[in-house]
Amino acid sequence: MSAPTLFNTHVVENQPHPLPAYNLWQNDTLLKHAVMANVTSPNTNLNHQPYDEIETQLSAFGQVAGFRLMEHGELANKNRPEFHPFDRYGRRIDDVAFHPSYHALMNAAMQGNVHNYSWQHEGQQGAHVVRAALIFMHSQADAGTTCPLTMTHAAIPALRQAKGLPDYWVNKVVHGHYDERTLPAEHKNGLSIGMGMTEKQGGSDVRRNTTTATKQQDGSYRIVGHKFFFSAPMCDGHLILAQTDAGLGCFLLPRVMPNGTLNEVRIQRLKDKLGDWSNASSEVEFQGATAYLIGDEGRGVRVIIDMVSLTRLDCMIGSSASMRQALVQAYHHVSHREAFGATLIDQPLMQNVIADLTLECAASLALTMRVARAVDASKTNPKEAALARIATAIGKYWICKRTPAFINEAQECLGGVGYVEENILPRLYRQAPLNSIWEGSGNVQCLDVLRALHKEPESKAALFNLLHSAKGKNAFYDTHFQRLLDSFEDVTNLEIRSRLITEQTALAMQAALLINGTDSVMANTFCEARLGNQQGLAYGTLPANTPFLDIIKKGVLSCAKD
């Protein structure tokens, strides 16, 4: 007997299908251009590493990230880490259990060299740029696992300053693979490194830390105290700051001791975070934990500063990646949804929104990859090292600050569907504020910019050398640049004005990089809209003469295929 048709109330139509899987490298023109602009010409070699080899690796990981890891990212965020302080018999184990998809994400990322490409190819031009592209793609699949991947990558400069630390701590980060087992570091196939600086009373002011480090006869240190944010507690080791007789020192604190016992680190609880659900962040107490000094006593901040700088670069990368994926999802939706008699993307106002978001993506990615290039050259080029110091703070402030509003605009493109957890947009939105807070909030970044401008003449010179390179090529840029020069000359109330100064400098840097690039349409539109006061405060308020479809075609069309 056939089913009655009485309750067949409607046919589902005018609803897009989910965005199909796609290669995050091959289908991203903006990413390709940004990498090529900051690595080298595809016709030359990178210290014996041909460009086509780099592109092959990026394409291979783009395929993995865009297909397999997208699904794992969704599962790892739906199934959050669980804290198990004791085993079934009451023994203290301080274990955090992760969903299998978390391990799949970490394993694929480490196989793809997301955590170590910079160090495995150290000395080759573009190593940090290529690695930035790798984590840019991985972050679109899951931002939570980028936290331990970032810290593992960023720990190398600090670990190399250790005296007497077994070589395997560096070697198994640079050359190792993902190994989730709870074992002493020397017995593992690869190591991951976490970080713990923040305490309850101090926050960003780490010099107020109260955790103490007492030197033992064997040269190790006994750590007593706490950390209010102890990221990725299942990492094999953590870099922490603790007070010595000479002031703050930086220490490597293993999770498992050489004899197989757990170090005296007691997890108090996991943070119930707004987003970043796939990753675990914890509060811990050190009850006489064993740690090893990195560098010298009293020099802890200086030792760990390179790690902080590299994690700040990853904040820029992660925020740019979130914007990229949000834009792709929005464009796909509006290309397959009709309203008021026409497909949304064919309507002028929606074209304005999508073009504006595309412009923001292009500018953010250009600045991010330029900073990665400066980091790349820092060891051999003092001017690039100086640029990296100030540009990292500028970029982290501005790009991370722009992300929440950007992703919310992308949600609006989807309407109510963009607010429902079955879609990726709510996850991206929850994640969006993190990078503006992690490793120094906005005020900290702006104060760092002022400090560099007034105490590091070489940083100011490197910055203005970049900005001068675009002078005379766009009238809107020239006017903005002159206003910026005037603001630097005015020394009154600099701290109070530091947010505005940093914002205006970030816009000038983005404009200069676009102007010196190969796409005059995006460059001229960016300068007119962002620098020429021809735009409102919200996205989608570009000037009416903007070539919307040209910008969309250049920046997003290839990512969101039918």
TORTOR-624790 format. One record per residue (C-alpha): residue number from 1; x negated, y, z negated. Coordinates in nm, 4 decimals. Layout:
 resi        x        y        z
  NUM        X        Y        Z
...
This chain:
 resi        x        y        z
    1   0.0000   0.0000   0.0000
    2  -0.1570   0.3312   0.1036
    3  -0.2182   0.6043  -0.1520
    4   0.0415   0.8801  -0.1551
    5  -0.0607   1.2166  -0.0093
    6   0.1539   1.4160  -0.2500
    7  -0.1392   1.5139  -0.4726
    8  -0.3971   1.5749  -0.2013
    9  -0.3931   1.9426  -0.2894
   10  -0.6639   2.0773  -0.0609
   11  -0.9580   2.0128   0.1682
   12  -1.3004   2.1378   0.0592
   13  -1.4210   2.3800   0.3218
   14  -1.6328   2.6939   0.3434
   15  -1.8697   2.5573   0.0801
   16  -2.2373   2.5119   0.1670
   17  -2.4037   2.1782   0.1139
   18  -2.6981   2.1816  -0.1273
   19  -3.0214   2.3119   0.0212
   20  -3.1955   2.0178   0.1907
   21  -3.5439   1.9214   0.0783
   22  -3.8192   2.0995   0.2672
   23  -4.1975   2.1302   0.2693
   24  -4.2834   2.4214   0.0384
   25  -4.5967   2.5019   0.2377
   26  -4.5036   2.4359   0.5991
   27  -4.1772   2.6273   0.5731
   28  -4.3057   2.9276   0.3787
   29  -4.4473   3.1888   0.6129
   30  -4.5059   3.4396   0.3334
   31  -4.7164   3.1937   0.1372
   32  -4.9180   3.0948   0.4440
   33  -4.9939   3.4567   0.5296
   34  -5.0866   3.5442   0.1715
   35  -5.3271   3.2522   0.1446
   36  -5.4862   3.3164   0.4837
   37  -5.5301   3.6866   0.4059
   38  -5.7217   3.6090   0.0877
   39  -5.9193   3.3032   0.1869
   40  -6.0740   3.3595   0.5283
   41  -6.0024   3.3366   0.8957
   42  -5.8770   2.9907   0.9941
   43  -6.1547   2.9780   1.2546
   44  -6.4401   2.9917   1.0031
   45  -6.5671   2.7615   0.7343
   46  -6.5415   2.8098   0.3597
   47  -6.8881   2.7027   0.2520
   48  -6.8602   2.3764   0.4492
   49  -6.4894   2.3265   0.3772
   50  -6.2887   2.3884   0.6971
   51  -5.9637   2.5778   0.6694
   52  -5.7692   2.2936   0.8283
   53  -5.8700   2.0688   0.5358
   54  -5.7257   2.3232   0.2946
   55  -5.4066   2.3494   0.4961
   56  -5.3790   1.9717   0.5058
   57  -5.3990   1.9526   0.1262
   58  -5.1512   2.2371   0.0781
   59  -4.9104   2.0828   0.3249
   60  -4.9372   1.7427   0.1576
   61  -4.8594   1.8885  -0.1832
   62  -4.5865   2.1081  -0.0360
   63  -4.4193   1.7909   0.0876
   64  -4.4431   1.6248  -0.2544
   65  -4.3223   1.9329  -0.4413
   66  -4.0384   2.0133  -0.2037
   67  -3.9014   1.6618  -0.1883
   68  -3.9854   1.4354  -0.4825
   69  -4.0679   1.6900  -0.7532
   70  -3.7550   1.9000  -0.7116
   71  -3.5458   1.6103  -0.8386
   72  -3.7885   1.5368  -1.1208
   73  -3.7769   1.9015  -1.2221
   74  -3.4013   1.8863  -1.2591
   75  -3.4146   1.5648  -1.4641
   76  -3.6978   1.6828  -1.6883
   77  -3.5004   1.9946  -1.7784
   78  -3.1765   1.8057  -1.8407
   79  -3.3571   1.5652  -2.0741
   80  -3.5560   1.7798  -2.3144
   81  -3.8545   1.6599  -2.5193
   82  -3.7697   1.4934  -2.8519
   83  -3.9752   1.5255  -3.1681
   84  -4.0406   1.2050  -3.3618
   85  -4.2303   1.2888  -3.6826
   86  -4.2293   0.9271  -3.8093
   87  -4.2225   0.5784  -3.6651
   88  -3.9544   0.3315  -3.7674
   89  -4.1590   0.2235  -4.0690
   90  -4.2114   0.5727  -4.2041
   91  -4.5643   0.6337  -4.0820
   92  -4.6353   0.9900  -3.9723
   93  -4.6904   0.9944  -3.5958
   94  -4.6110   1.3560  -3.4935
   95  -4.5045   1.2379  -3.1509
   96  -4.3110   1.4244  -2.8827
   97  -4.1311   1.1957  -2.6383
   98  -4.0809   1.3190  -2.2831
   99  -3.8466   1.2013  -2.0105
  100  -4.0194   0.9933  -1.7388
  101  -3.9666   1.2792  -1.4946
  102  -4.1934   1.5002  -1.7049
  103  -4.4716   1.2466  -1.6697
  104  -4.3995   1.2149  -1.2983
  105  -4.4335   1.5906  -1.2584
  106  -4.7592   1.6015  -1.4520
  107  -4.9021   1.3031  -1.2677
  108  -4.8175   1.4404  -0.9232
  109  -4.9529   1.7829  -1.0130
  110  -5.2843   1.6473  -1.1345
  111  -5.3124   1.4179  -0.8322
  112  -5.2562   1.7302  -0.6229
  113  -5.5341   1.9179  -0.8094
  114  -5.3019   2.1836  -0.9495
  115  -5.5029   2.1875  -1.2722
  116  -5.8557   2.1613  -1.1383
  117  -5.8887   2.2726  -0.7746
  118  -6.0714   2.5922  -0.8740
  119  -6.3353   2.3958  -1.0631
  120  -6.3734   2.1042  -0.8222
  121  -6.4376   2.3541  -0.5419
  122  -6.6183   2.6121  -0.7496
  123  -6.8422   2.8317  -0.5368
  124  -6.6323   2.7844  -0.2258
  125  -6.4604   3.0968  -0.1024
  126  -6.0905   3.0886  -0.1754
  127  -6.0895   2.8177  -0.4441
  128  -5.8722   3.0164  -0.6849
  129  -5.6461   3.1304  -0.4014
  130  -5.5819   2.7729  -0.2880
  131  -5.5231   2.6641  -0.6454
  132  -5.2787   2.9563  -0.6867
  133  -5.0867   2.8276  -0.3849
  134  -5.0732   2.4784  -0.5355
  135  -4.9268   2.5932  -0.8666
  136  -4.6969   2.8366  -0.6811
  137  -4.5380   2.5371  -0.5102
  138  -4.5325   2.3194  -0.8208
  139  -4.3674   2.5931  -1.0255
  140  -4.0733   2.6045  -0.7844
  141  -4.0020   2.2413  -0.8684
  142  -4.0540   2.2846  -1.2433
  143  -4.1928   2.5782  -1.4363
  144  -4.2159   2.3977  -1.7709
  145  -4.4980   2.1633  -1.6735
  146  -4.6961   2.4571  -1.5380
  147  -4.7609   2.5518  -1.9021
  148  -4.9954   2.2591  -1.9828
  149  -5.1294   2.2678  -1.6273
  150  -5.2117   2.6366  -1.6642
  151  -5.3778   2.5968  -2.0028
  152  -5.5789   2.2963  -1.8885
  153  -5.7054   2.4913  -1.5894
  154  -5.7741   2.8082  -1.7869
  155  -5.9627   2.6339  -2.0686
  156  -6.2737   2.5540  -1.8643
  157  -6.4543   2.8907  -1.9049
  158  -6.4141   2.8667  -2.2827
  159  -6.5093   2.4997  -2.3089
  160  -6.8287   2.5675  -2.1170
  161  -6.9409   2.7983  -2.3974
  162  -6.9395   2.5177  -2.6530
  163  -7.2681   2.4052  -2.8061
  164  -7.2987   2.0346  -2.8685
  165  -6.9512   1.9431  -2.7480
  166  -6.9527   1.6059  -2.5676
  167  -6.9649   1.6508  -2.1913
  168  -6.6492   1.4488  -2.1365
  169  -6.4322   1.7368  -2.2604
  170  -6.5199   1.9373  -1.9504
  171  -6.5772   1.6477  -1.7124
  172  -6.2431   1.4809  -1.7811
  173  -6.0583   1.8056  -1.7212
  174  -6.2428   1.8885  -1.3996
  175  -6.2497   1.5335  -1.2606
  176  -5.9811   1.3478  -1.4536
  177  -5.6267   1.2359  -1.3820
  178  -5.3101   1.2506  -1.5872
  179  -5.3189   1.0109  -1.8791
  180  -5.0250   1.0277  -2.1184
  181  -5.1639   0.7729  -2.3664
  182  -5.2419   0.8645  -2.7265
  183  -5.6126   0.7820  -2.7371
  184  -5.9402   0.9484  -2.8360
  185  -6.0530   1.1872  -2.5628
  186  -6.3567   0.9793  -2.4700
  187  -6.1367   0.6799  -2.3818
  188  -5.8928   0.8625  -2.1540
  189  -5.8940   0.8918  -1.7755
  190  -5.8276   1.2635  -1.7903
  191  -5.7638   1.5349  -2.0469
  192  -5.5118   1.8129  -2.0914
  193  -5.5735   2.1226  -2.3012
  194  -5.3230   2.3353  -2.4895
  195  -5.3476   2.6619  -2.6751
  196  -5.2520   2.7968  -3.0177
  197  -5.3228   3.1583  -3.1080
  198  -5.0014   3.3100  -3.2438
  199  -4.9202   3.3106  -3.6142
  200  -4.6080   3.4281  -3.7933
  201  -4.7534   3.7493  -3.9292
  202  -4.9559   3.8530  -3.6266
  203  -4.8060   3.7796  -3.2863
  204  -5.0246   3.9479  -3.0256
  205  -5.2355   4.0996  -3.3043
  206  -5.4465   3.7859  -3.3456
  207  -5.6959   3.9616  -3.5724
  208  -5.4323   3.9296  -3.8459
  209  -5.4548   3.5516  -3.8257
  210  -5.4916   3.3868  -4.1661
  211  -5.5843   3.0330  -4.0593
  212  -5.9296   2.9520  -4.1990
  213  -6.2189   2.7485  -4.0617
  214  -6.4749   2.6096  -4.3067
  215  -6.7957   2.4624  -4.1730
  216  -6.8724   2.1018  -4.2704
  217  -7.2088   1.9284  -4.3097
  218  -7.1748   1.7501  -3.9752
  219  -7.1274   2.0823  -3.7931
  220  -6.7523   2.0478  -3.7461
  221  -6.5009   2.2794  -3.9130
  222  -6.2097   2.2121  -4.1463
  223  -5.9013   2.4067  -4.0357
  224  -5.6287   2.5082  -4.2818
  225  -5.3351   2.7223  -4.1788
  226  -5.0603   2.7327  -3.9190
  227  -4.9604   2.8373  -3.5689
  228  -4.6151   2.9742  -3.4959
  229  -4.6460   2.8905  -3.1250
  230  -4.8475   2.5805  -3.0448
  231  -4.7887   2.5082  -2.6791
  232  -4.7638   2.1569  -2.5379
  233  -4.8446   1.9720  -2.8632
  234  -4.9129   1.6416  -2.6856
  235  -5.2199   1.7805  -2.5105
  236  -5.5465   1.6054  -2.5928
  237  -5.6989   1.9181  -2.7403
  238  -5.6050   2.2731  -2.8236
  239  -5.8057   2.5921  -2.8270
  240  -5.7202   2.7858  -3.1427
  241  -5.8398   3.0937  -3.3293
  242  -5.9287   3.0769  -3.6988
  243  -6.1120   3.2980  -3.9489
  244  -6.4737   3.2202  -4.0318
  245  -6.7107   3.4062  -4.2632
  246  -6.8109   3.6145  -3.9612
  247  -6.4562   3.6795  -3.8366
  248  -6.2345   3.5080  -3.5823
  249  -6.3825   3.2045  -3.4131
  250  -6.2547   2.9954  -3.1243
  251  -6.2277   2.6217  -3.1836
  252  -6.1432   2.3055  -2.9938
  253  -5.9062   2.0982  -3.2027
  254  -5.8633   1.7371  -3.0772
  255  -5.5291   1.5644  -3.1170
  256  -5.6832   1.2200  -3.1750
  257  -6.0100   1.1691  -3.3602
  258  -6.2903   0.9459  -3.2224
  259  -6.1872   0.6651  -3.4615
  260  -5.8341   0.6627  -3.3181
  261  -5.6566   0.8363  -3.6073
  262  -5.4451   1.1467  -3.5550
  263  -5.6041   1.4755  -3.6494
  264  -5.4481   1.6515  -3.9487
  265  -5.2074   1.8567  -3.7389
  266  -4.8494   1.8389  -3.8583
  267  -4.5744   1.9398  -3.6188
  268  -4.3042   2.1198  -3.8153
  269  -4.0498   2.1513  -3.5379
  270  -4.0062   2.2096  -3.1654
  271  -3.8897   2.5520  -3.0556
  272  -3.5319   2.5748  -2.9318
  273  -3.6179   2.7984  -2.6385
  274  -3.4064   3.0014  -2.3991
  275  -3.5586   2.8154  -2.1068
  276  -3.8712   2.6178  -2.0233
  277  -3.6803   2.3101  -2.1362
  278  -3.8991   2.0428  -1.9774
  279  -4.1993   2.1543  -2.1835
  280  -4.2392   2.1326  -2.5613
  281  -4.3502   2.4292  -2.7718
  282  -4.3982   2.3744  -3.1419
  283  -4.4775   2.5138  -3.4839
  284  -4.7620   2.3341  -3.6598
  285  -4.9587   2.3304  -3.9825
  286  -5.3264   2.2412  -4.0056
  287  -5.3838   2.0392  -4.3214
  288  -5.7603   2.0131  -4.3111
  289  -5.7770   1.9392  -3.9386
  290  -6.1138   1.8837  -3.7719
  291  -6.2222   2.1266  -3.5011
  292  -6.5378   2.2236  -3.3147
  293  -6.6679   2.5766  -3.2703
  294  -6.6666   2.7200  -2.9182
  295  -6.9201   2.9997  -2.8824
  296  -7.0224   3.1826  -3.1996
  297  -6.8439   3.2643  -3.5230
  298  -6.6771   3.6016  -3.5077
  299  -6.6666   3.5977  -3.1274
  300  -6.3439   3.4035  -3.0861
  301  -6.1487   3.6688  -2.8984
  302  -6.4317   3.7263  -2.6537
  303  -6.4633   3.3503  -2.5971
  304  -6.0968   3.2953  -2.5268
  305  -6.0413   3.6114  -2.3220
  306  -6.1238   3.4392  -1.9916
  307  -5.8619   3.1767  -2.0693
  308  -5.6102   3.4505  -2.1431
  309  -5.6911   3.6254  -1.8142
  310  -5.6417   3.3084  -1.6132
  311  -5.3115   3.2317  -1.7853
  312  -5.1966   3.5864  -1.7114
  313  -5.2704   3.5268  -1.3443
  314  -5.0548   3.2144  -1.3664
  315  -4.7763   3.4254  -1.5164
  316  -4.7843   3.6294  -1.1973
  317  -4.7872   3.3140  -0.9861
  318  -4.5018   3.1542  -1.1808
  319  -4.2813   3.4630  -1.1607
  320  -4.3497   3.5023  -0.7885
  321  -4.2622   3.1346  -0.7416
  322  -3.9334   3.1690  -0.9299
  323  -3.8389   3.4645  -0.7123
  324  -3.9293   3.2700  -0.4014
  325  -3.7126   2.9715  -0.4861
  326  -3.4226   3.1951  -0.5941
  327  -3.4392   3.3798  -0.2617
  328  -3.4421   3.0581  -0.0596
  329  -3.1380   2.9287  -0.2474
  330  -2.9536   3.2584  -0.2001
  331  -3.0286   3.2800   0.1702
  332  -2.9183   2.9214   0.2285
  333  -2.5870   2.9891   0.0557
  334  -2.5023   3.3131   0.2348
  335  -2.5931   3.1562   0.5684
  336  -2.3198   2.8929   0.5254
  337  -2.0472   3.0814   0.3416
  338  -1.7785   3.2989   0.5005
  339  -1.5874   3.5814   0.3368
  340  -1.3549   3.8448   0.4788
  341  -1.3779   3.7073   0.8301
  342  -1.7520   3.6637   0.8747
  343  -2.0477   3.4624   0.7491
  344  -2.2003   3.6457   0.4553
  345  -2.5441   3.6849   0.6119
  346  -2.3850   3.8552   0.9143
  347  -2.2415   4.1297   0.6952
  348  -2.4582   4.4443   0.6690
  349  -2.4465   4.4785   0.2920
  350  -2.5561   4.1191   0.2350
  351  -2.8343   4.1681   0.4881
  352  -2.9484   4.4635   0.2785
  353  -2.9606   4.2487  -0.0355
  354  -3.1435   3.9551   0.1221
  355  -3.3897   4.1822   0.3024
  356  -3.4629   4.3690  -0.0195
  357  -3.5249   4.0456  -0.2090
  358  -3.7491   3.9289   0.0757
  359  -3.9452   4.2521   0.0542
  360  -3.9938   4.2042  -0.3205
  361  -4.1137   3.8478  -0.2651
  362  -4.3646   3.9559  -0.0044
  363  -4.5035   4.2351  -0.2221
  364  -4.5290   4.0173  -0.5320
  365  -4.7027   3.7369  -0.3472
  366  -4.9442   3.9781  -0.1802
  367  -5.0502   4.1248  -0.5153
  368  -5.0708   3.7849  -0.6832
  369  -5.2962   3.6334  -0.4180
  370  -5.5144   3.9440  -0.4098
  371  -5.5756   3.9071  -0.7832
  372  -5.6560   3.5381  -0.7286
  373  -5.9076   3.6450  -0.4653
  374  -6.0658   3.8901  -0.7110
  375  -6.0925   3.6158  -0.9727
  376  -6.2489   3.3954  -0.7065
  377  -6.5263   3.6437  -0.6365
  378  -6.5816   3.7560  -0.9963
  379  -6.8957   3.5510  -1.0570
  380  -7.0888   3.6953  -0.7645
  381  -6.9231   4.0329  -0.7030
  382  -6.9124   4.2815  -0.9959
  383  -6.6627   4.5041  -0.8125
  384  -6.4196   4.2159  -0.7688
  385  -6.4694   4.1161  -1.1323
  386  -6.3832   4.4715  -1.2368
  387  -6.0761   4.4711  -1.0119
  388  -5.9617   4.1373  -1.1559
  389  -5.9711   4.2734  -1.5110
  390  -5.7398   4.5658  -1.4464
  391  -5.5285   4.4202  -1.1646
  392  -5.4324   4.1148  -1.3716
  393  -5.2746   4.3338  -1.6382
  394  -5.1038   4.5535  -1.3779
  395  -4.9678   4.2574  -1.1837
  396  -4.8532   4.0631  -1.4869
  397  -4.6634   4.3629  -1.6182
  398  -4.4831   4.4497  -1.2979
  399  -4.4159   4.1165  -1.1293
  400  -4.2973   3.9464  -1.4473
  401  -4.0826   4.2481  -1.5328
  402  -3.9069   4.2362  -1.1955
  403  -3.8188   3.8677  -1.2041
  404  -3.5063   3.8509  -1.4264
  405  -3.3188   4.1163  -1.2280
  406  -3.4316   3.9542  -0.9027
  407  -3.2983   3.6119  -0.9952
  408  -2.9737   3.7584  -1.1254
  409  -2.9259   3.9256  -0.7861
  410  -2.9806   3.5885  -0.6193
  411  -2.7172   3.4401  -0.8514
  412  -2.4716   3.7050  -0.7383
  413  -2.5244   3.5941  -0.3801
  414  -2.3864   3.2537  -0.4813
  415  -2.1117   3.3966  -0.6986
  416  -1.9719   3.1731  -0.9727
  417  -2.1591   2.8692  -0.8392
  418  -2.4822   3.0478  -0.9238
  419  -2.3818   3.0545  -1.2901
  420  -2.3147   2.6820  -1.3172
  421  -2.5838   2.4459  -1.4438
  422  -2.5454   2.2049  -1.1520
  423  -2.7305   2.4699  -0.9529
  424  -3.1000   2.5574  -0.9941
  425  -3.0316   2.9302  -1.0373
  426  -2.9338   2.9143  -1.4090
  427  -3.2590   2.7289  -1.4826
  428  -3.4590   2.9899  -1.2922
  429  -3.2742   3.2672  -1.4760
  430  -3.3441   3.1167  -1.8184
  431  -3.7069   3.0825  -1.7219
  432  -3.7372   3.4327  -1.5828
  433  -3.8143   3.6285  -1.9042
  434  -4.0857   3.3913  -2.0267
  435  -4.3816   3.5177  -1.8264
  436  -4.3249   3.8777  -1.9324
  437  -4.3550   3.7655  -2.2955
  438  -4.6207   3.4930  -2.2784
  439  -4.9847   3.6044  -2.3095
  440  -4.8978   3.9594  -2.4025
  441  -4.5700   4.1431  -2.3514
  442  -4.5275   4.4540  -2.1386
  443  -4.6673   4.6994  -2.3910
  444  -4.9805   4.4884  -2.4385
  445  -5.0406   4.4813  -2.0622
  446  -4.9943   4.8567  -2.0285
  447  -5.2332   4.9266  -2.3144
  448  -5.4844   4.6938  -2.1493
  449  -5.4506   4.8968  -1.8286
  450  -5.5195   5.2216  -2.0170
  451  -5.8133   5.0634  -2.1949
  452  -5.9640   4.9544  -1.8648
  453  -5.9073   5.2944  -1.7053
  454  -6.0807   5.4844  -1.9837
  455  -6.3432   5.2408  -2.1074
  456  -6.4365   5.0577  -1.7886
  457  -6.5277   5.3056  -1.5148
  458  -6.6074   5.0147  -1.2853
  459  -6.2484   4.8860  -1.3130
  460  -6.1048   5.2259  -1.2298
  461  -6.3442   5.2570  -0.9342
  462  -6.2506   4.9119  -0.8021
  463  -5.8809   4.9900  -0.8331
  464  -5.9074   5.3207  -0.6508
  465  -6.1268   5.1680  -0.3846
  466  -5.8394   4.9315  -0.3040
  467  -5.5852   5.2148  -0.3088
  468  -5.8011   5.4447  -0.0927
  469  -5.8190   5.1750   0.1742
  470  -5.4570   5.2409   0.2738
  471  -5.4749   5.6182   0.2690
  472  -5.3738   5.7955   0.5895
  473  -5.1716   5.5038   0.7241
  474  -4.8276   5.5886   0.5853
  475  -4.6916   5.9284   0.4817
  476  -4.4809   5.7918   0.1957
  477  -4.7836   5.6089   0.0602
  478  -5.0056   5.9169   0.0794
  479  -4.7556   6.1238  -0.1193
  480  -4.7191   5.8528  -0.3819
  481  -5.0949   5.8080  -0.4040
  482  -5.1475   6.1788  -0.4667
  483  -4.8837   6.1769  -0.7419
  484  -5.0634   5.8800  -0.8951
  485  -5.3948   6.0627  -0.8876
  486  -5.2345   6.3600  -1.0607
  487  -5.0882   6.1363  -1.3314
  488  -5.4319   5.9929  -1.4041
  489  -5.5752   6.3416  -1.4371
  490  -5.3119   6.4385  -1.6936
  491  -5.4450   6.2985  -2.0208
  492  -5.1555   6.4159  -2.2385
  493  -4.9391   6.1450  -2.3958
  494  -5.1074   5.8733  -2.1926
  495  -4.9945   5.5886  -2.4171
  496  -4.6335   5.7007  -2.4071
  497  -4.6509   5.7256  -2.0275
  498  -4.8456   5.4046  -1.9799
  499  -4.5484   5.1991  -1.8615
  500  -4.4675   5.4498  -1.5890
  501  -4.8325   5.4780  -1.4885
  502  -4.8686   5.1000  -1.4698
  503  -4.5480   5.0668  -1.2685
  504  -4.6504   5.3345  -1.0211
  505  -4.9960   5.1794  -0.9872
  506  -4.8461   4.8347  -0.9239
  507  -4.6234   4.9749  -0.6498
  508  -4.9217   5.1509  -0.4946
  509  -5.1237   4.8281  -0.4982
  510  -4.8413   4.6303  -0.3398
  511  -4.7943   4.8987  -0.0754
  512  -5.1661   4.9164   0.0018
  513  -5.1882   4.5404   0.0458
  514  -4.8853   4.5335   0.2756
  515  -5.0166   4.8312   0.4750
  516  -5.3516   4.6596   0.5235
  517  -5.1804   4.3378   0.6229
  518  -5.0478   4.2436   0.9621
  519  -4.6756   4.3154   0.9181
  520  -4.6066   4.6843   0.9754
  521  -4.2288   4.6367   0.9471
  522  -4.2454   4.5140   0.5887
  523  -4.5166   4.7637   0.4971
  524  -4.3317   5.0661   0.6312
  525  -4.0007   4.9578   0.4816
  526  -4.1606   4.8961   0.1421
  527  -4.3262   5.2372   0.1425
  528  -4.0115   5.4219   0.2460
  529  -3.7884   5.2386  -0.0023
  530  -4.0117   5.1924  -0.3068
  531  -4.2397   5.4957  -0.2792
  532  -4.0296   5.7488  -0.0916
  533  -3.7335   5.7627  -0.3305
  534  -3.5136   5.6340  -0.0491
  535  -3.3681   5.3506  -0.2595
  536  -3.1377   5.3138  -0.5570
  537  -3.2189   5.1292  -0.8777
  538  -3.0560   4.7994  -0.7783
  539  -3.1594   4.5516  -0.5107
  540  -2.9709   4.5883  -0.1845
  541  -3.0103   4.9654  -0.1609
  542  -3.2653   4.9829   0.1195
  543  -3.2288   5.2742   0.3662
  544  -2.9678   5.2274   0.6374
  545  -3.2320   5.2357   0.9117
  546  -3.4073   4.9253   0.7720
  547  -3.4558   4.6412   1.0242
  548  -3.2900   4.3942   0.7892
  549  -3.2838   4.0900   1.0173
  550  -3.6476   4.1336   1.1178
  551  -3.7537   4.1289   0.7536
  552  -3.5347   3.8293   0.6751
  553  -3.6644   3.6385   0.9753
  554  -4.0263   3.7044   0.8791
  555  -3.9857   3.6208   0.5148
  556  -3.7228   3.3576   0.4471
  557  -3.5642   3.2077   0.7563
  558  -3.8117   2.9210   0.7902
  559  -3.7510   2.8042   0.4317
  560  -3.3764   2.7633   0.4532
  561  -3.3053   2.5551   0.7589
  562  -2.9653   2.4232   0.8531
